[in-house]
Amino acid sequence: MDFRKIDDSISVAPQLSVADVAEAARLGFKTLVANRPDQEEFGQPAMADIEAAAREHGLEWVYMPVESGNITDDDIDRFAPMIRAAEKPVLAFCRSGTRCTVLWALSAARDTSAQEIFTKARNAGYDISGLAPRLAQQSSAHQ
């Protein structure tokens, strides 16, 4: 399983299997966030099965699908309060983990410096430097 820690409150991962949910719970995650639409790709596990496993293992379940490569301001507006309110630590997953990282970065830009965001993402294995203009927009819109 490829969990990538962004900070103490959130980690991201590529697509989880039902079996991965037990490991996430064993590692201490409290909330599981699915940012991938159900049936986005042939053969991916059904979200209902992952949700059932999350509930079985005592994890809070949040299904917040977003379209890959098309994260809207509305998506960020939904993600930001959800992540603040979620029981920590959170594990968010999508196809590769990038979508979750971008959602986190754009919501974090409202109260975290771009440099800190870039560093945390890079340390988790994601290069989001192309988001600089959008991070600046999120930062200035919420000051």
Secondary structure, DSSP 8 states (H G I E B T S, - for coil): ---EESSSSEEEES---HHHHHHHHHTT--EEEE-S-TTSSTT---HHHHHHHHHHTT-EEEE----TT---HHHHHHHHHHHHHS-SSEEEE-SSSHHHHHHHHHHHTTTS-HHHHHHHHHHTT---GGGHHHHHHHHHHT-
